[in-house]
Amino acid sequence: MMELSAMVRRQIEADVRRGFPVEFQTEVERHDQLMRDLVGLMGEVGEFANLLKKVGLGLTTAGYVGPSFHNATPQLREELADVAIYIFRLSTVVGGNIEEDILEKMKYNDERYEYLER
């Protein structure tokens, strides 16, 4: 299986080849790209939420014909993959290393929430 850092590199290299920049001449350009990518991220989260809503309505509302959780699962997973790709981009555009940043945050959370462990 490919490591997260390799996936990020692969995606960013593909983005650059396709004309989606990650390096900018000005902070205005960087901000504009971050805003576009943020809108894209929110769209993908919205698609995930909308599908999950339809699954829930099918489970709880008599007469509503919606997708089963089983049938919706592949599309739910695809939407989450789209979310991850946008997060890779956002992290790269702000100069982050998402793999290191996640590990650092997990370490912080381990300390912060240690009192909850059983």
C-alpha positions as CSV (number, residue, x, y, z in Angstrom):
1,M,0.0,0.0,0.0
2,M,1.2,3.5,-0.8
3,E,2.2,5.8,2.1
4,L,0.2,9.0,2.6
5,S,3.2,11.2,1.6
6,A,3.5,9.3,-1.7
7,M,-0.2,9.7,-2.4
8,V,0.0,13.4,-1.7
9,R,3.0,13.8,-4.0
10,R,1.3,11.8,-6.8
11,Q,-1.9,13.9,-6.5
12,I,-0.1,17.2,-6.4
13,E,2.1,16.3,-9.4
14,A,-1.0,15.3,-11.3
15,D,-2.7,18.6,-10.3
16,V,0.2,20.6,-11.5
17,R,0.3,18.7,-14.9
18,R,-3.5,19.5,-15.2
19,G,-3.1,23.2,-14.6
20,F,-4.0,23.4,-10.9
21,P,-1.1,25.3,-9.3
22,V,0.3,24.9,-5.8
23,E,3.0,27.7,-6.1
24,F,2.1,31.3,-6.5
25,Q,3.7,34.7,-7.4
26,T,1.5,36.6,-4.9
27,E,-0.4,36.1,-1.7
28,V,-3.6,37.2,-3.6
29,E,-3.1,34.3,-6.0
30,R,-2.5,31.9,-3.1
31,H,-5.6,33.1,-1.3
32,D,-7.7,32.9,-4.5
33,Q,-6.6,29.3,-5.0
34,L,-7.2,28.4,-1.4
35,M,-10.8,29.8,-1.7
36,R,-11.4,27.8,-4.9
37,D,-10.1,24.6,-3.3
38,L,-12.1,25.3,-0.1
39,V,-15.3,25.6,-2.2
40,G,-14.4,22.3,-3.9
41,L,-13.8,20.7,-0.5
42,M,-17.2,21.9,0.8
43,G,-18.9,20.6,-2.3
44,E,-17.5,17.2,-1.8
45,V,-18.4,17.2,1.9
46,G,-21.9,18.3,0.8
47,E,-22.2,15.4,-1.7
48,F,-21.2,12.9,1.0
49,A,-23.7,14.5,3.5
50,N,-26.5,14.6,0.9
51,L,-26.1,10.9,0.1
52,L,-25.9,10.0,3.8
53,K,-29.1,12.0,4.4
54,K,-30.9,10.0,1.7
55,V,-29.7,6.7,3.2
56,G,-31.0,7.9,6.6
57,L,-34.3,9.0,5.2
58,G,-34.6,5.5,3.7
59,L,-34.0,3.9,7.0
60,T,-36.3,6.1,9.1
61,T,-39.1,7.5,6.8
62,A,-41.9,5.2,5.8
63,G,-42.5,5.4,2.1
64,Y,-39.2,7.1,1.3
65,V,-37.3,5.2,-1.4
66,G,-33.7,5.9,-1.0
67,P,-30.4,4.1,-1.4
68,S,-29.5,1.4,1.1
69,F,-26.4,1.9,3.1
70,H,-24.9,-1.1,1.3
71,N,-25.6,0.4,-2.1
72,A,-24.5,3.9,-1.2
73,T,-21.2,2.8,0.4
74,P,-19.1,2.9,-2.8
75,Q,-20.2,6.4,-3.6
76,L,-19.7,7.5,0.0
77,R,-16.2,6.2,-0.1
78,E,-15.6,8.0,-3.4
79,E,-16.8,11.3,-2.0
80,L,-14.5,10.8,1.0
81,A,-11.6,10.2,-1.4
82,D,-12.5,13.5,-3.1
83,V,-12.4,15.2,0.3
84,A,-9.0,13.8,1.0
85,I,-7.7,15.1,-2.4
86,Y,-8.9,18.6,-1.6
87,I,-7.3,18.4,1.8
88,F,-4.0,17.4,0.2
89,R,-4.2,20.4,-2.1
90,L,-5.1,22.8,0.7
91,S,-2.3,21.6,2.9
92,T,0.2,21.9,0.1
93,V,-0.9,25.4,-0.9
94,V,-0.4,26.6,2.7
95,G,3.1,24.9,2.8
96,G,2.1,22.1,5.0
97,N,3.1,18.4,5.1
98,I,-0.3,16.7,5.8
99,E,1.3,13.5,7.0
100,E,3.5,15.2,9.5
101,D,0.8,17.6,10.5
102,I,-1.7,14.8,11.2
103,L,0.9,12.9,13.3
104,E,1.7,16.0,15.3
105,K,-2.0,16.6,15.9
106,M,-2.6,13.0,16.9
107,K,0.2,13.3,19.4
108,Y,-1.3,16.5,20.8
109,N,-4.7,14.8,21.0
110,D,-3.2,11.8,22.8
111,E,-2.0,14.1,25.5
112,R,-5.1,16.3,25.6
113,Y,-7.6,13.4,25.8
114,E,-5.5,11.0,27.9
115,Y,-8.0,11.3,30.7
116,L,-10.7,9.7,28.6
117,E,-8.8,6.5,28.0
118,R,-9.9,3.3,29.7
